[in-house]
């Protein structure tokens, strides 16, 4: 079954601001194409998840930059970002010097 997400629901999955999301959509040709139903815009959940998996490990992608910023901020405040996510970032060298 195909699950469609609104822009707001996509933003809940992406660790970026609304402005960064729309810049990424415009600039990154790998970003999944939107599906328009009437005047509303939807994205397939499966395609968004695949994009996240592919780009989280890239140091230069807006998603990776925002994720690293979020994780570092949480660590500085003594909170733990999603432990699994933080370990993935650390294994890719994106959170150098951080212990979990």
Number of C-alpha atoms within 10 A of each C-alpha: 3 7 10 17 18 15 16 11 13 19 14 10 12 19 20 20 13 14 9 14 18 13 12 17 15 10 10 12 9 11 16 17 14 16 14 10 8 6 5 10 14 18 19 17 18 14 15 18 14 12 15 16 11 11 16 22 18 15 15 10 14 20 23 21 18 17 21 21 16 15 22 19 14 14 16 10 9 9 11 14 16 11 11 10 14 22 17 15 21 17 12 14 13 22 17 10 8 12 9 10
